[in-house]
Amino acid sequence: MKFFKKLLKGQQATPLKIVTDKLRSYSAAKREIMSSVNHSTEQYENNRCELSHQPTREQERQMRRFESQGQAQRFLSCHGVVNSLFSLGRHLMRAENYRTLRDRAFNEWTRVS
């Protein structure tokens, strides 16, 4: 009950669907607070939201050795810009164009560093 009340406190509208694990107290509290809302306890229902931040989590896993959260954040903000320079979406273009853009990216990198 306390969890759902806290969760819904900042919401402007009633949700259409709630996805939780199979803890029985969630069902009981949902029935009492919001009986009209659909409640799903399917196993992989929340995978979309879990996987949406997977690239960031991968980067964080690689950066466990940073001394502080701020240092990791500074690196991540720069790393995103540099990383997008080199990830060109090979499947979207012809090989000749890909090689040209890749050469430009490496030339820019050597010029900057």
C-alpha positions in Angstrom: 0.0 0.0 0.0 2.7 2.4 1.0 4.7 1.7 -2.2 1.8 2.3 -4.5 0.7 5.5 -2.7 4.2 6.9 -2.9 4.5 5.8 -6.5 1.2 7.4 -7.6 1.7 10.6 -5.5 3.6 12.5 -8.2 1.5 11.2 -11.1 -0.9 13.5 -12.9 -3.2 10.7 -14.3 -4.1 7.1 -13.4 -1.9 4.6 -15.2 -3.4 2.2 -17.7 -1.3 -0.8 -16.7 1.0 -1.7 -13.8 3.8 -4.3 -14.3 5.3 -5.9 -11.2 6.8 -9.1 -10.1 4.6 -11.8 -8.5 4.8 -10.6 -4.9 1.3 -11.1 -3.6 1.1 -7.9 -1.6 1.3 -5.9 -4.8 -2.0 -7.5 -6.0 -3.7 -7.0 -2.7 -2.7 -3.3 -2.5 -3.5 -2.7 -6.2 -7.0 -4.2 -5.7 -7.6 -1.8 -2.7 -6.1 1.4 -4.2 -6.7 1.1 -8.0 -9.1 -1.7 -8.8 -9.8 -0.5 -12.4 -6.1 -0.6 -13.5 -4.7 -3.7 -15.3 -2.0 -5.5 -13.4 0.5 -7.7 -15.2 2.9 -10.1 -13.6 4.2 -11.7 -16.8 7.9 -12.7 -16.5 9.4 -10.6 -19.3 6.9 -7.8 -19.5 9.3 -5.1 -18.3 12.2 -6.2 -20.5 11.8 -3.2 -22.8 12.4 -0.6 -20.1 15.2 -2.8 -18.6 17.0 -3.1 -22.0 16.6 0.6 -22.9 19.5 1.7 -20.8 21.7 -1.4 -21.4 24.4 0.6 -23.4 24.8 3.0 -20.6 25.0 0.2 -18.1 27.7 -1.5 -20.2 29.7 1.7 -20.1 29.3 2.0 -16.4 30.4 -1.6 -15.9 33.6 -0.8 -17.8 34.2 2.3 -15.7 34.0 0.8 -12.2 37.5 2.0 -11.4 36.7 5.7 -11.5 37.5 7.5 -8.2 34.2 9.3 -8.1 30.8 9.6 -9.7 31.6 13.0 -11.1 34.7 11.7 -12.8 32.8 8.9 -14.4 30.1 11.4 -15.5 32.6 13.7 -17.1 34.2 10.9 -19.0 30.8 9.5 -20.1 29.7 12.9 -21.5 32.8 13.2 -23.7 32.9 9.5 -24.6 29.4 9.7 -26.0 30.4 12.4 -28.5 33.5 10.6 -29.6 31.8 7.3 -29.8 29.1 8.6 -32.1 31.9 9.9 -34.4 33.1 6.4 -35.0 29.8 4.5 -35.0 28.4 5.2 -38.5 25.7 2.6 -39.0 27.5 0.4 -41.6 24.3 -1.4 -42.6 22.8 1.9 -43.8 25.3 2.8 -46.5 27.5 1.5 -49.3 31.0 0.2 -48.4 32.7 3.0 -50.4 30.9 5.7 -48.5 31.5 3.9 -45.2 35.2 3.8 -45.8 35.3 7.5 -46.7 33.4 8.5 -43.6 35.6 6.2 -41.5 38.8 7.8 -42.9 37.4 11.3 -42.2 36.6 10.3 -38.6 40.1 8.9 -38.0 41.7 12.0 -39.6 39.6 14.2 -37.3 40.6 12.2 -34.3 44.4 12.4 -35.1 44.0 16.2 -35.7 42.3 16.8 -32.3 44.5 14.5 -30.2 
